[in-house]
Amino acid sequence: MTIATHTTASALDRSDLEHQVKEMYRQVAETPQGEFHFEMGRALAERLGYAPEDLDRIPAAAIDSFAGVGHFFDLADIAPGEEVLDLGSGSGMDAFLAALKAGPEGRVLGLDMTEAQRLKAQQLAQQNGFATVTFHEGYIEAPPFADASVDIVISNGVINLSPDKPRVFAEAARLLRPGGRLAIADIVTEAPLPEQVKCNATLWAACIGGAIQQNDYRAAIEKAGLRIQTVREHPEYRFLTESAQGASRTYGVKSVSLLAIKP
């Protein structure tokens, strides 16, 4: 994710935001047992709908640092041999699960701006024989991959962190082959967030401050040329701290997953 792009919060210090996000997710990678605004780990993954038998087949350390907000693998319906891009791949849990679905003939690309997350994921891939998964440095607004090069783009709880969401969706559309799928989970709102929330870099890093209204979120996907097919909510997802819970109650901050198709 690059912060040197347009943002809905003009007063937000974008360099501070990037620092806050990188620092928070460095801690997620290195000390997943720490205290955060959000829940993490295997218990969360299973409650969101991840199959325990799939989780048993991937590195436990990747699951420990899982900070996603929903489940979309049934929507993605990854087939053997397909190529998958994970935007904001973190410590690799979703990328490793995608590799299981894509099989030895498939390929999975992980993209993340946080070095600690990337290094952890790379090491876990090498140590556990995930030869079809590679992790790359970069920003979700500017993925360093060719046009029409992947079958599926996935992302879990990351796009809300971007101050230029339309560009993220435009890039996803660029990267997808015709008929390709965007399968994501993210945080959206029912009501507009006030400036004091949108300009709080800590709440951005906690997946709240950067969330936009659900209708605007869907409109940005459709403007990118993708056709939304399925949207569902994840009421089982919840924030942990009082400030995050307060924002969630007041502005209808919630988790959704969706599937969109490139015609």
Buried (B, 14 or more C-beta within 10 A) or exposed (E): BBBEBEBBBEEBEBEBBBBBBBEBBBBBBBEBEEEBBBBBBBEBBBBBBBBEEBBEEBBEBBBBBBBBBBBBBEBBEBEEEBBBBBBBBBBBBBBBBBBBBBEEEBBBBBBBBBEBBBBBBBBBBEEBEBEBBBBBEBBBBBBEBEEBBBBBBBBBBBBBBBBBBBBBBBBBBBBBBEEBBBBBBBBBBEEEBEEEBBBBBBBBBBBBBBBBBBEBBBBBBEEBBBEBEEBBEBEEBBBEEEBBBEBBEBBBBBBBBBBBBBE
